[in-house]
Amino acid sequence: MVGYCPICGKPVYFGEKKRSLGRDYHPLCLKCQKCNRQLTAGQHAEYDEKPYCSHCYLKMFGPRGTACLTRTYTHIEKE
């Protein structure tokens, strides 16, 4: 049975598929949607059914403060 690539929508044949997170991708289609870095099957994050590298995923969708880890904050004391 031939699956379809969720990125380009074209058929993905057995000899060329990269299976990751339950979907079949073409090797060139499995890349970060933000920075276009090639991704390894199973070693990436997904948001809204689109693959992202870990760095871009944390920067865009992670908790606030993970994008810039060098920023310093001052503590404000309460009375």
SVG drawing of the C-alpha trace seen along z (x, -y; Angstrom):
<svg xmlns="http://www.w3.org/2000/svg" viewBox="-2 -47 26 49">
<polyline fill="none" stroke="black" stroke-width="0.4" points="0.0,0.0 1.3,-3.4 1.2,-6.2 1.2,-9.9 3.7,-12.5 2.0,-15.0 4.3,-17.8 4.0,-17.5 1.0,-15.2 2.7,-12.9 2.8,-9.1 5.7,-7.7 6.9,-4.3 8.5,-1.7 12.0,-2.2 12.1,-5.9 10.1,-6.5 11.2,-7.9 8.7,-6.9 8.4,-9.3 5.7,-9.9 3.3,-7.6 3.6,-9.2 5.6,-8.4 7.8,-11.2 10.0,-11.6 13.6,-12.0 13.8,-15.6 10.4,-16.6 11.4,-15.6 12.8,-19.0 12.2,-21.7 9.3,-23.9 11.2,-27.0 14.9,-26.6 14.7,-23.9 17.3,-21.7 17.0,-18.0 15.5,-15.9 16.2,-12.4 13.1,-10.1 11.9,-10.1 14.3,-12.7 12.1,-15.8 9.1,-17.6 5.8,-18.2 3.2,-21.0 0.0,-21.3 1.1,-18.1 4.3,-19.9 7.8,-18.7 10.3,-21.1 13.8,-20.6 14.1,-20.7 15.7,-24.1 13.0,-25.8 10.2,-23.9 11.4,-25.2 11.9,-28.7 8.4,-28.9 6.2,-26.8 8.1,-26.0 7.8,-27.8 8.8,-31.5 12.4,-32.1 13.9,-29.1 14.6,-31.1 17.1,-33.4 18.9,-31.6 21.5,-34.4 19.0,-37.0 19.3,-37.9 16.3,-38.9 16.3,-41.0 14.3,-39.9 11.7,-42.3 11.0,-42.0 7.4,-42.4 6.6,-44.4"/>
</svg>
